[in-house]
Protein backbone atom coordinates (compact mmCIF):
# COMPACT_ATOMS: atom_id res chain seq x y z
CA UNK A 1 0.00 0.00 0.00
CA UNK A 2 1.17 3.51 -0.70
CA UNK A 3 -0.57 6.85 -0.19
CA UNK A 4 -1.41 8.65 -3.40
CA UNK A 5 0.55 11.93 -3.58
CA UNK A 6 -1.86 14.82 -3.02
CA UNK A 7 -1.31 16.66 -6.29
CA UNK A 8 -1.15 13.39 -8.23
CA UNK A 9 -4.51 12.42 -6.80
CA UNK A 10 -6.06 15.76 -7.66
CA UNK A 11 -4.63 15.63 -11.18
CA UNK A 12 -6.65 12.46 -11.59
CA UNK A 13 -9.78 14.15 -10.29
CA UNK A 14 -9.57 17.58 -11.91
CA UNK A 15 -10.03 16.51 -15.55
CA UNK A 16 -13.51 15.32 -14.58
CA UNK A 17 -14.38 18.81 -13.44
CA UNK A 18 -12.32 21.29 -15.45
CA UNK A 19 -15.17 22.27 -17.74
CA UNK A 20 -17.28 23.17 -14.71
CA UNK A 21 -15.03 25.96 -13.53
CA UNK A 22 -12.91 26.88 -16.54
CA UNK A 23 -15.05 29.98 -17.17
CA UNK A 24 -14.29 31.34 -13.73
CA UNK A 25 -10.58 30.52 -13.97
CA UNK A 26 -10.17 32.64 -17.10
CA UNK A 27 -12.36 35.53 -15.96
CA UNK A 28 -11.27 39.03 -17.01
CA UNK A 29 -12.12 42.43 -15.64
CA UNK A 30 -13.75 43.44 -12.39
CA UNK A 31 -16.42 41.27 -10.81
CA UNK A 32 -19.78 43.01 -10.64
CA UNK A 33 -23.40 42.35 -9.73
CA UNK A 34 -25.77 41.84 -12.63
CA UNK A 35 -29.24 41.05 -11.33
CA UNK A 36 -28.91 38.00 -9.12
CA UNK A 37 -25.61 36.95 -10.70
CA UNK A 38 -21.97 37.78 -10.11
CA UNK A 39 -20.31 38.27 -13.49
CA UNK A 40 -16.84 39.12 -14.75
CA UNK A 41 -15.81 41.92 -17.07
CA UNK A 42 -17.02 39.94 -20.07
CA UNK A 43 -20.46 39.40 -18.56
CA UNK A 44 -19.83 35.72 -17.84
CA UNK A 45 -21.33 34.24 -14.68
CA UNK A 46 -18.72 33.55 -12.01
CA UNK A 47 -19.48 30.98 -9.33
CA UNK A 48 -16.98 31.74 -6.59
CA UNK A 49 -15.38 28.68 -5.06
CA UNK A 50 -13.10 29.96 -2.35
CA UNK A 51 -11.31 29.36 0.92
CA UNK A 52 -10.79 31.65 3.89
CA UNK A 53 -7.29 32.02 5.34
CA UNK A 54 -8.48 31.81 8.92
CA UNK A 55 -5.69 31.61 11.49
CA UNK A 56 -3.18 33.72 9.56
CA UNK A 57 -3.79 37.36 10.49
CA UNK A 58 -6.25 36.37 13.21
CA UNK A 59 -5.85 33.30 15.39
CA UNK A 60 -8.97 31.83 16.96
CA UNK A 61 -8.11 29.72 20.01
CA UNK A 62 -9.60 26.46 18.69
CA UNK A 63 -7.29 26.61 15.66
CA UNK A 64 -4.31 26.20 18.00
CA UNK A 65 -5.88 23.60 20.27
CA UNK A 66 -6.66 26.24 22.90
CA UNK A 67 -10.45 26.02 23.23
CA UNK A 68 -11.42 26.83 26.81
CA UNK A 69 -7.90 28.09 27.50
CA UNK A 70 -7.84 31.48 25.76
CA UNK A 71 -10.67 33.83 24.82
CA UNK A 72 -9.17 35.31 21.67
CA UNK A 73 -5.89 36.17 19.94
CA UNK A 74 -5.06 38.95 22.40
CA UNK A 75 -5.45 36.48 25.24
CA UNK A 76 -3.25 33.95 23.42
CA UNK A 77 -0.57 36.59 22.95
CA UNK A 78 -0.69 37.61 26.62
CA UNK A 79 -0.29 33.98 27.70
CA UNK A 80 2.65 33.49 25.36
CA UNK A 81 4.32 36.72 26.47
CA UNK A 82 3.98 35.73 30.12
CA UNK A 83 6.07 32.63 29.42
CA UNK A 84 8.66 33.73 26.85
CA UNK A 85 8.62 37.54 27.11
CA UNK A 86 7.45 40.24 24.68
CA UNK A 87 10.53 40.16 22.39
CA UNK A 88 10.34 36.42 21.78
CA UNK A 89 6.58 36.72 21.38
CA UNK A 90 7.09 39.28 18.62
CA UNK A 91 9.58 36.90 16.97
CA UNK A 92 7.03 34.09 17.02
CA UNK A 93 4.29 36.22 15.46
CA UNK A 94 6.65 37.51 12.78
CA UNK A 95 7.53 33.93 11.83
CA UNK A 96 3.86 32.94 11.92
CA UNK A 97 2.87 35.68 9.47
CA UNK A 98 5.79 34.84 7.17
CA UNK A 99 5.17 31.09 7.09
CA UNK A 100 1.44 30.49 7.41
CA UNK A 101 0.47 31.77 3.94
CA UNK A 102 2.96 31.63 1.10
CA UNK A 103 2.82 31.43 -2.68
CA UNK A 104 2.85 27.63 -2.47
CA UNK A 105 -0.47 27.72 -0.59
CA UNK A 106 -2.17 29.76 -3.30
CA UNK A 107 -0.62 27.68 -6.09
CA UNK A 108 -1.97 24.53 -4.45
CA UNK A 109 -5.43 26.02 -3.99
CA UNK A 110 -5.55 26.92 -7.67
CA UNK A 111 -4.48 23.39 -8.62
CA UNK A 112 -7.24 21.90 -6.48
CA UNK A 113 -9.91 24.04 -8.14
CA UNK A 114 -10.39 27.12 -5.98
CA UNK A 115 -10.90 30.35 -7.94
CA UNK A 116 -10.96 32.77 -5.01
CA UNK A 117 -9.43 33.50 -1.61
CA UNK A 118 -11.09 35.27 1.30
CA UNK A 119 -8.57 37.17 3.43
CA UNK A 120 -9.68 37.63 7.08
CA UNK A 121 -7.90 40.84 8.03
CA UNK A 122 -7.07 41.99 11.55
CA UNK A 123 -7.23 45.78 11.57
CA UNK A 124 -4.23 46.07 13.93
CA UNK A 125 -1.88 44.94 11.15
CA UNK A 126 -2.95 48.01 9.15
CA UNK A 127 -3.51 50.73 11.75
CA UNK A 128 -3.12 51.39 15.46
CA UNK A 129 -5.92 50.74 17.97
CA UNK A 130 -7.92 53.85 18.88
CA UNK A 131 -6.40 54.14 22.35
CA UNK A 132 -2.84 53.92 20.97
CA UNK A 133 -3.11 56.72 18.42
CA UNK A 134 -0.66 59.50 19.35
CA UNK A 135 -3.11 62.15 18.13
CA UNK A 136 -6.83 61.59 18.84
CA UNK A 137 -8.88 61.34 15.67
CA UNK A 138 -5.83 60.74 13.46
CA UNK A 139 -5.01 57.44 11.77
CA UNK A 140 -1.57 55.86 11.87
CA UNK A 141 -0.97 53.43 9.00
CA UNK A 142 1.22 50.36 9.52
CA UNK A 143 3.09 48.88 6.53
CA UNK A 144 2.99 45.24 7.63
CA UNK A 145 -0.61 44.38 6.81
CA UNK A 146 -0.55 46.17 3.47
CA UNK A 147 2.67 44.37 2.47
CA UNK A 148 1.18 40.98 3.32
CA UNK A 149 -1.94 41.82 1.32
CA UNK A 150 0.12 43.01 -1.65
CA UNK A 151 2.02 39.71 -1.73
CA UNK A 152 -1.16 37.69 -1.47
CA UNK A 153 -2.72 39.67 -4.31
CA UNK A 154 0.29 38.98 -6.55
CA UNK A 155 0.04 35.24 -5.88
CA UNK A 156 -3.71 35.25 -6.54
CA UNK A 157 -3.34 37.25 -9.77
CA UNK A 158 -0.65 34.87 -11.01
CA UNK A 159 -3.17 32.05 -10.59
CA UNK A 160 -6.13 34.04 -11.96
CA UNK A 161 -7.85 33.85 -8.58
CA UNK A 162 -9.98 36.58 -7.03
CA UNK A 163 -8.92 37.99 -3.66
CA UNK A 164 -11.77 39.07 -1.39
CA UNK A 165 -10.78 41.46 1.40
CA UNK A 166 -12.67 40.65 4.60
CA UNK A 167 -12.44 42.90 7.67
CA UNK A 168 -12.62 40.05 10.14
CA UNK A 169 -11.49 41.92 13.24
CA UNK A 170 -12.77 45.51 13.13
CA UNK A 171 -11.59 48.26 15.47
CA UNK A 172 -13.27 47.79 18.83
CA UNK A 173 -14.70 44.42 17.82
CA UNK A 174 -18.01 43.95 16.02
CA UNK A 175 -19.74 41.49 18.31
CA UNK A 176 -20.19 39.52 21.49
CA UNK A 177 -18.37 36.53 19.98
CA UNK A 178 -14.93 37.56 21.23
CA UNK A 179 -12.80 35.03 19.37
CA UNK A 180 -13.80 35.95 15.83
CA UNK A 181 -13.16 39.70 16.28
CA UNK A 182 -10.40 39.60 18.92
CA UNK A 183 -12.51 41.99 20.98
CA UNK A 184 -11.22 43.43 24.24
CA UNK A 185 -14.27 43.47 26.52
CA UNK A 186 -12.71 46.08 28.83
CA UNK A 187 -13.01 48.65 26.03
CA UNK A 188 -15.86 50.02 23.95
CA UNK A 189 -16.99 47.84 21.06
CA UNK A 190 -17.27 49.00 17.46
CA UNK A 191 -20.96 49.77 18.08
CA UNK A 192 -20.19 51.80 21.22
CA UNK A 193 -17.29 53.88 19.91
CA UNK A 194 -17.50 56.71 17.36
CA UNK A 195 -13.70 56.63 17.16
CA UNK A 196 -13.64 52.93 16.29
CA UNK A 197 -16.26 53.47 13.60
CA UNK A 198 -14.28 56.38 12.14
CA UNK A 199 -11.16 54.22 12.05
CA UNK A 200 -13.08 51.45 10.29
CA UNK A 201 -14.33 53.87 7.64
CA UNK A 202 -10.83 55.34 7.20
CA UNK A 203 -9.28 51.88 6.84
CA UNK A 204 -11.66 50.96 4.05
CA UNK A 205 -10.91 54.20 2.24
CA UNK A 206 -7.21 53.44 2.51
CA UNK A 207 -7.71 49.93 1.15
CA UNK A 208 -9.90 51.18 -1.70
CA UNK A 209 -7.34 53.82 -2.67
CA UNK A 210 -4.62 51.19 -2.75
CA UNK A 211 -6.51 48.49 -4.68
CA UNK A 212 -9.02 50.41 -6.82
CA UNK A 213 -7.19 49.52 -10.04
CA UNK A 214 -6.68 45.83 -9.21
CA UNK A 215 -9.17 43.61 -11.12
CA UNK A 216 -8.10 40.49 -9.20
CA UNK A 217 -9.44 42.06 -6.04
CA UNK A 218 -12.80 40.36 -6.22
CA UNK A 219 -14.72 42.33 -3.60
CA UNK A 220 -14.66 44.22 -0.32
CA UNK A 221 -16.36 42.22 2.46
CA UNK A 222 -16.98 45.16 4.78
CA UNK A 223 -17.49 43.67 8.27
CA UNK A 224 -17.35 39.98 9.11
CA UNK A 225 -20.17 38.46 11.15
CA UNK A 226 -21.64 41.34 13.15
CA UNK A 227 -23.27 39.81 16.23
CA UNK A 228 -24.69 42.39 18.60
CA UNK A 229 -28.00 42.87 20.35
CA UNK A 230 -28.98 46.53 20.05
CA UNK A 231 -32.48 46.23 21.55
CA UNK A 232 -32.34 43.33 24.00
CA UNK A 233 -29.29 42.68 26.22
CA UNK A 234 -30.31 39.01 26.45
CA UNK A 235 -30.06 38.73 22.66
CA UNK A 236 -26.32 39.29 22.78
CA UNK A 237 -25.58 38.04 19.23
CA UNK A 238 -28.44 39.91 17.55
CA UNK A 239 -30.24 36.88 16.16
CA UNK A 240 -33.66 38.23 17.17
CA UNK A 241 -32.75 41.86 16.47
CA UNK A 242 -35.35 43.73 14.42
CA UNK A 243 -33.53 47.06 14.46
CA UNK A 244 -30.22 46.60 12.71
CA UNK A 245 -30.05 50.29 11.87
CA UNK A 246 -26.60 50.84 13.43
CA UNK A 247 -25.13 48.12 11.22
CA UNK A 248 -26.79 49.53 8.12
CA UNK A 249 -25.69 53.07 8.95
CA UNK A 250 -22.04 52.09 9.33
CA UNK A 251 -22.05 49.94 6.18
CA UNK A 252 -23.55 52.86 4.22
CA UNK A 253 -20.80 55.17 5.54
CA UNK A 254 -18.13 52.66 4.53
CA UNK A 255 -19.69 52.23 1.09
CA UNK A 256 -19.85 55.98 0.54
CA UNK A 257 -16.17 56.45 1.42
CA UNK A 258 -15.16 53.55 -0.85
CA UNK A 259 -17.23 54.91 -3.73
CA UNK A 260 -15.54 58.29 -3.38
CA UNK A 261 -12.34 56.66 -4.66
CA UNK A 262 -13.40 53.31 -6.17
CA UNK A 263 -16.58 52.84 -8.19
CA UNK A 264 -15.61 49.46 -9.66
CA UNK A 265 -15.33 46.82 -6.98
CA UNK A 266 -18.10 44.70 -5.55
CA UNK A 267 -19.30 45.50 -2.04
CA UNK A 268 -20.21 42.53 0.17
CA UNK A 269 -22.35 43.12 3.24
CA UNK A 270 -23.24 40.78 6.11
CA UNK A 271 -26.25 40.86 8.38
CA UNK A 272 -26.37 40.61 12.16
CA UNK A 273 -26.30 37.19 13.92
CA UNK A 274 -23.02 36.10 12.32
CA UNK A 275 -24.06 37.46 8.93
CA UNK A 276 -27.59 36.04 8.69
CA UNK A 277 -30.07 38.58 10.15
CA UNK A 278 -30.90 41.25 7.56
CA UNK A 279 -34.03 42.65 9.22
CA UNK A 280 -34.07 46.43 8.85
CA UNK A 281 -30.95 46.51 6.64
CA UNK A 282 -32.41 46.24 3.13
CA UNK A 283 -32.93 47.21 0.35
CA UNK A 284 -29.27 47.52 -0.72
CA UNK A 285 -28.02 51.11 -1.07
CA UNK A 286 -25.44 50.38 -3.77
CA UNK A 287 -26.19 48.69 -7.10
CA UNK A 288 -22.93 46.73 -7.03
CA UNK A 289 -23.65 44.82 -3.83
CA UNK A 290 -23.70 41.15 -2.80
CA UNK A 291 -25.48 39.79 0.29
CA UNK A 292 -23.34 37.35 2.24
CA UNK A 293 -24.59 34.69 4.63
CA UNK A 294 -22.74 32.06 6.67
CA UNK A 295 -23.76 28.43 7.04
CA UNK A 296 -22.62 26.14 9.86
CA UNK A 297 -23.93 22.90 11.39
CA UNK A 298 -27.42 22.96 9.87
CA UNK A 299 -29.36 20.83 7.41
CA UNK A 300 -28.38 20.69 3.77
CA UNK A 301 -31.92 21.03 2.45
CA UNK A 302 -33.63 23.62 0.27
CA UNK A 303 -35.35 24.90 3.39
CA UNK A 304 -32.00 25.84 4.90
CA UNK A 305 -31.52 28.36 2.08
CA UNK A 306 -35.10 29.58 1.78
CA UNK A 307 -34.70 32.91 3.58
CA UNK A 308 -31.55 34.03 1.73
CA UNK A 309 -32.94 32.92 -1.66
CA UNK A 310 -36.09 34.93 -0.95
CA UNK A 311 -33.96 38.01 -0.20
CA UNK A 312 -32.03 37.45 -3.42
CA UNK A 313 -35.18 37.29 -5.49
CA UNK A 314 -36.96 40.10 -3.67
CA UNK A 315 -34.11 42.59 -4.06
CA UNK A 316 -32.67 41.24 -7.35
CA UNK A 317 -29.19 41.00 -5.82
CA UNK A 318 -26.55 38.23 -5.80
CA UNK A 319 -25.97 36.22 -2.65
CA UNK A 320 -22.76 34.50 -1.57
CA UNK A 321 -22.15 31.94 1.15
CA UNK A 322 -19.10 33.66 2.60
CA UNK A 323 -18.10 31.18 5.29
CA UNK A 324 -18.71 27.54 6.16
CA UNK A 325 -16.79 24.45 7.19
CA UNK A 326 -15.83 22.77 10.48
CA UNK A 327 -17.80 19.64 9.68
CA UNK A 328 -17.46 16.25 8.02
CA UNK A 329 -16.63 15.48 4.42
CA UNK A 330 -20.17 14.17 3.97
CA UNK A 331 -21.59 17.49 5.20
CA UNK A 332 -19.19 19.43 2.97
CA UNK A 333 -20.24 17.46 -0.09
CA UNK A 334 -23.96 17.90 0.59
CA UNK A 335 -23.65 21.61 1.44
CA UNK A 336 -21.70 22.48 -1.70
CA UNK A 337 -24.05 20.46 -3.90
CA UNK A 338 -26.99 22.35 -2.35
CA UNK A 339 -25.39 25.77 -2.80
CA UNK A 340 -24.37 25.20 -6.39
CA UNK A 341 -27.78 23.78 -7.27
CA UNK A 342 -29.11 27.21 -6.28
CA UNK A 343 -26.35 29.02 -8.18
CA UNK A 344 -24.68 30.27 -5.00
CA UNK A 345 -20.90 30.59 -4.70
CA UNK A 346 -19.08 29.82 -1.48
CA UNK A 347 -15.95 30.27 0.63
CA UNK A 348 -14.92 27.50 3.03
CA UNK A 349 -13.13 27.84 6.37
CA UNK A 350 -10.24 27.46 7.03
CA UNK A 351 -7.42 26.30 4.77
CA UNK A 352 -5.37 24.97 7.69
CA UNK A 353 -5.23 24.64 11.47
CA UNK A 354 -4.38 22.04 14.08
CA UNK A 355 -7.11 19.52 13.22
CA UNK A 356 -8.33 17.29 10.40
CA UNK A 357 -11.35 18.93 8.77
CA UNK A 358 -9.50 21.24 6.38
CA UNK A 359 -7.33 20.66 3.30
CA UNK A 360 -4.11 21.16 5.29
CA UNK A 361 -3.32 20.31 8.90
CA UNK A 362 -0.69 21.98 11.06
CA UNK A 363 1.15 19.43 13.17
CA UNK A 364 1.72 20.04 16.83
CA UNK A 365 5.02 19.19 18.55
CA UNK A 366 6.07 17.94 22.00
CA UNK A 367 7.27 21.29 23.33
CA UNK A 368 4.10 23.07 22.22
CA UNK A 369 1.95 20.25 23.63
CA UNK A 370 3.69 20.68 26.99
CA UNK A 371 2.94 24.40 26.93
CA UNK A 372 -0.74 23.77 26.13
CA UNK A 373 -0.95 21.10 28.84
CA UNK A 374 0.34 23.59 31.42
CA UNK A 375 -2.15 26.24 30.29
CA UNK A 376 -4.92 23.66 30.68
CA UNK A 377 -3.74 22.60 34.14
CA UNK A 378 -2.71 19.17 32.94
CA UNK A 379 1.07 19.40 33.26
CA UNK A 380 4.03 21.29 34.71
CA UNK A 381 5.09 24.70 33.48
CA UNK A 382 7.73 24.42 30.75
CA UNK A 383 10.83 26.57 30.91
CA UNK A 384 10.98 29.62 28.67
CA UNK A 385 13.42 28.09 26.17
CA UNK A 386 11.32 24.96 25.69
CA UNK A 387 8.14 27.01 25.22
CA UNK A 388 9.85 29.29 22.70
CA UNK A 389 11.25 26.28 20.86
CA UNK A 390 7.79 24.73 20.65
CA UNK A 391 6.17 27.93 19.40
CA UNK A 392 8.82 28.51 16.74
CA UNK A 393 8.49 24.91 15.63
CA UNK A 394 4.74 25.49 15.33
CA UNK A 395 5.37 28.59 13.20
CA UNK A 396 7.76 26.62 10.98
CA UNK A 397 5.26 23.78 10.67
CA UNK A 398 2.53 26.17 9.55
CA UNK A 399 4.23 26.18 6.12
CA UNK A 400 2.32 24.18 3.54
CA UNK A 401 5.32 21.97 2.76
CA UNK A 402 5.31 20.91 6.42
CA UNK A 403 1.54 20.48 6.69
CA UNK A 404 -0.31 17.17 6.57
CA UNK A 405 -2.44 17.16 3.44
CA UNK A 406 -6.00 15.83 3.54
CA UNK A 407 -6.97 14.87 -0.02
CA UNK A 408 -10.26 13.45 1.29
CA UNK A 409 -11.38 16.99 2.22
CA UNK A 410 -10.59 18.46 -1.20
CA UNK A 411 -12.20 15.47 -2.94
CA UNK A 412 -15.37 16.01 -0.89
CA UNK A 413 -15.48 19.67 -1.92
CA UNK A 414 -14.76 19.43 -5.64
CA UNK A 415 -15.43 15.97 -7.05
CA UNK A 416 -18.07 14.45 -4.82
CA UNK A 417 -20.78 17.15 -5.21
CA UNK A 418 -20.93 16.18 -8.92
CA UNK A 419 -19.72 12.59 -8.94
CA UNK A 420 -20.95 9.69 -6.77
CA UNK A 421 -18.17 7.36 -7.87
CA UNK A 422 -15.49 6.24 -5.44
CA UNK A 423 -11.82 7.10 -5.75
CA UNK A 424 -8.88 5.36 -4.02
CA UNK A 425 -7.51 7.11 -0.95
CA UNK A 426 -4.38 4.98 -1.33
CA UNK A 427 -3.00 2.52 -3.90
CA UNK A 428 -3.65 -1.05 -2.73
CA UNK A 429 -1.56 -3.10 -5.16
CA UNK A 430 -1.29 -6.67 -3.89
CA UNK A 431 1.78 -7.20 -6.06
CA UNK A 432 3.53 -4.63 -3.88
CA UNK A 433 2.02 -5.47 -0.48
CA UNK A 434 -0.65 -7.92 0.70
CA UNK A 435 -1.74 -5.55 3.48
CA UNK A 436 -4.57 -3.03 3.18
CA UNK A 437 -4.91 -0.72 6.17
CA UNK A 438 -8.51 -0.30 7.23
CA UNK A 439 -8.29 3.49 7.55
CA UNK A 440 -7.31 3.78 3.87
CA UNK A 441 -10.82 3.04 2.61
CA UNK A 442 -11.94 4.73 -0.60
CA UNK A 443 -12.96 8.36 -0.94
CA UNK A 444 -16.51 9.13 -1.96
CA UNK A 445 -19.93 10.04 -0.60
CA UNK A 446 -21.41 8.35 2.44
CA UNK A 447 -23.22 5.38 0.92
CA UNK A 448 -20.71 4.97 -1.92
CA UNK A 449 -17.26 4.60 -0.33
CA UNK A 450 -18.49 3.81 3.17
CA UNK A 451 -21.63 3.96 5.24
CA UNK A 452 -21.84 5.62 8.65
CA UNK A 453 -24.94 6.49 10.65
CA UNK A 454 -23.34 9.65 12.09
CA UNK A 455 -22.46 11.55 8.94
CA UNK A 456 -21.92 15.05 10.33
CA UNK A 457 -22.78 17.65 12.95
CA UNK A 458 -26.23 19.20 12.43
CA UNK A 459 -26.73 20.68 15.88
CA UNK A 460 -28.10 24.06 14.71
CA UNK A 461 -31.00 22.21 13.06
CA UNK A 462 -31.27 19.19 15.36
CA UNK A 463 -30.22 20.62 18.72
CA UNK A 464 -27.98 17.57 19.15
CA UNK A 465 -24.25 17.53 18.54
CA UNK A 466 -23.03 14.44 16.74
CA UNK A 467 -19.41 13.54 16.05
CA UNK A 468 -18.48 12.00 12.71
CA UNK A 469 -14.93 10.94 13.66
CA UNK A 470 -14.56 10.52 17.39
CA UNK A 471 -10.81 10.11 17.14
CA UNK A 472 -10.32 13.42 15.32
CA UNK A 473 -7.36 12.07 13.43
CA UNK A 474 -6.04 10.89 10.05
CA UNK A 475 -8.99 11.86 7.82
CA UNK A 476 -12.31 13.72 7.93
CA UNK A 477 -14.78 11.13 6.66
CA UNK A 478 -17.68 9.99 8.81
CA UNK A 479 -15.87 6.94 10.17
CA UNK A 480 -14.39 6.81 13.67
CA UNK A 481 -10.58 6.61 13.46
CA UNK A 482 -8.31 6.46 16.50
CA UNK A 483 -4.64 5.73 17.20
CA UNK A 484 -4.18 1.98 16.90
CA UNK A 485 -3.95 -0.05 20.11
CA UNK A 486 -2.56 -3.05 18.21
CA UNK A 487 1.17 -3.73 18.09
CA UNK A 488 1.25 -3.66 14.29
CA UNK A 489 -0.27 -1.53 11.56
CA UNK A 490 0.16 2.02 10.30
CA UNK A 491 -0.66 3.65 13.63
CA UNK A 492 -4.42 4.10 13.12
CA UNK A 493 -7.51 1.92 13.33
CA UNK A 494 -11.18 2.07 12.43
CA UNK A 495 -12.93 2.17 15.77
CA UNK A 496 -16.40 0.79 16.49
CA UNK A 497 -17.80 -0.05 13.04
CA UNK A 498 -21.42 -0.74 14.02
CA UNK A 499 -24.21 -2.93 12.65
CA UNK A 500 -25.11 -1.94 9.10
CA UNK A 501 -22.00 0.21 8.68
CA UNK A 502 -19.43 -0.70 6.05
CA UNK A 503 -16.19 0.28 4.32
CA UNK A 504 -14.91 -0.18 0.77
CA UNK A 505 -11.37 -0.49 -0.58
CA UNK A 506 -10.23 -0.58 -4.22
CA UNK A 507 -7.70 -3.41 -4.36
CA UNK A 508 -5.53 -4.25 -7.38
CA UNK A 509 -4.88 -7.98 -7.86
CA UNK A 510 -1.92 -8.92 -10.11
CA UNK A 511 -3.67 -12.09 -11.31
CA UNK A 512 -7.16 -13.53 -11.14
CA UNK A 513 -7.61 -16.19 -8.51
CA UNK A 514 -8.82 -17.23 -5.10
CA UNK A 515 -7.44 -15.41 -2.08
CA UNK A 516 -7.62 -15.84 1.66
CA UNK A 517 -8.52 -12.56 3.36
CA UNK A 518 -7.42 -12.19 6.98
CA UNK A 519 -8.93 -9.42 9.06
CA UNK A 520 -6.95 -8.05 11.98
CA UNK A 521 -9.64 -6.92 14.42
CA UNK A 522 -10.99 -6.74 17.93
CA UNK A 523 -14.45 -6.44 19.45
CA UNK A 524 -15.98 -7.25 22.81
CA UNK A 525 -19.38 -8.46 21.56
CA UNK A 526 -20.31 -11.42 19.37
CA UNK A 527 -19.30 -10.27 15.90
CA UNK A 528 -20.80 -11.10 12.54
CA UNK A 529 -19.15 -9.67 9.44
CA UNK A 530 -19.87 -9.85 5.75
CA UNK A 531 -17.11 -9.44 3.17
CA UNK A 532 -17.99 -8.52 -0.41
CA UNK A 533 -15.66 -8.88 -3.38
CA UNK A 534 -17.14 -7.24 -6.48
CA UNK A 535 -20.63 -7.80 -5.08
CA UNK A 536 -20.23 -11.44 -4.00
CA UNK A 537 -20.35 -11.95 -0.25
CA UNK A 538 -19.08 -14.27 2.45
CA UNK A 539 -20.06 -14.22 6.13
CA UNK A 540 -18.02 -15.02 9.24
CA UNK A 541 -18.95 -15.00 12.92
CA UNK A 542 -16.78 -14.85 16.05
CA UNK A 543 -17.42 -14.43 19.75
CA UNK A 544 -15.25 -11.36 19.83
CA UNK A 545 -12.38 -10.52 22.11
CA UNK A 546 -11.06 -7.53 23.96
CA UNK A 547 -7.69 -8.33 22.38
CA UNK A 548 -6.62 -8.35 18.75
CA UNK A 549 -6.91 -11.43 16.60
CA UNK A 550 -7.56 -12.65 13.07
CA UNK A 551 -10.75 -13.66 11.34
CA UNK A 552 -10.27 -15.46 8.04
CA UNK A 553 -12.40 -15.38 4.93
CA UNK A 554 -11.00 -18.45 3.19
CA UNK A 555 -11.98 -18.33 -0.47
CA UNK A 556 -12.54 -14.90 -1.97
CA UNK A 557 -12.27 -14.67 -5.74
CA UNK A 558 -10.52 -11.58 -7.16
CA UNK A 559 -10.34 -10.67 -10.82
CA UNK A 560 -7.15 -9.31 -12.33
CA UNK A 561 -6.99 -5.54 -11.86
CA UNK A 562 -9.21 -3.41 -9.65
CA UNK A 563 -11.56 -5.14 -7.22
CA UNK A 564 -14.03 -3.47 -4.90
CA UNK A 565 -13.83 -5.00 -1.44
CA UNK A 566 -16.46 -4.15 1.15
CA UNK A 567 -16.68 -5.19 4.76
CA UNK A 568 -19.98 -4.76 6.59
CA UNK A 569 -20.71 -5.27 10.26
CA UNK A 570 -23.88 -7.27 10.74
CA UNK A 571 -23.57 -7.60 14.52
CA UNK A 572 -21.36 -6.06 17.18
CA UNK A 573 -18.86 -3.19 17.17
CA UNK A 574 -15.75 -4.00 15.16
CA UNK A 575 -12.32 -2.38 15.52
CA UNK A 576 -10.25 -2.90 12.38
CA UNK A 577 -6.49 -2.64 11.90
CA UNK A 578 -5.92 -4.13 8.44
CA UNK A 579 -6.92 -6.70 5.83
CA UNK A 580 -4.31 -9.10 4.46
CA UNK A 581 -4.73 -10.85 1.10
CA UNK A 582 -2.90 -14.16 0.60
CA UNK A 583 -3.24 -16.79 -2.13
CA UNK A 584 -5.63 -19.47 -0.89
CA UNK A 585 -3.97 -22.91 -0.53
CA UNK A 586 -5.33 -26.40 -0.12
CA UNK A 587 -3.11 -26.79 2.95
CA UNK A 588 -5.07 -24.05 4.62
CA UNK A 589 -8.16 -26.21 4.66
CA UNK A 590 -10.24 -23.65 2.82
Secondary structure, DSSP 4 states (H G I P E B T S, - for coil): -EEPPHHHHHHHHHTTTHHHHHHHHT--S--EEETTEEE-TTS-B---EEEE-TTSSS--GGGGT-TTT-SSHHHHHHHHHHHH-HHHHHHHHHHHHHHHS-HHHHHHHHHHT--EEEEEEEGGGTB--GGG-SSTT---B-HHHHHHHHHHHHHHHHTT-EEEEEEEE-TT-SBS-HHHHT--TTS--GGG-HHHHHHHHHHHHHHHHHHTT-TTEEEEE-SS--B--SS-TT-TT-SS-S--HHHHHHHHHHHHHHHTT-SSSEEEEEBHHHHTB-TTT-S-SSSSEEEEEEE-SS--SHHHHHHHHHHHHHHT-EEEEEEEESS-HHHHHHHHHHHHHTT-EEEEE-SEESSSSSSEE----HHHHHHHHHHTTSSPPPPHHHHHHHHHHHHHHTSGGGSEE-HHHHHHHHTTTT----B-SEEEETTT-SEEEGGGPPBS-BTTTEE-S--S--HHHHS----S-TT--S--SSS-EEE--SSSSSSEEEEEE-TT-EEEEEEEESS-EEEEEEEEEEESS-EEEEEEETTEEEEEEE--EEEEEEEEEEEEEE-SEEEEEEEEEEES-EEEEEEEEEE--GGGT-
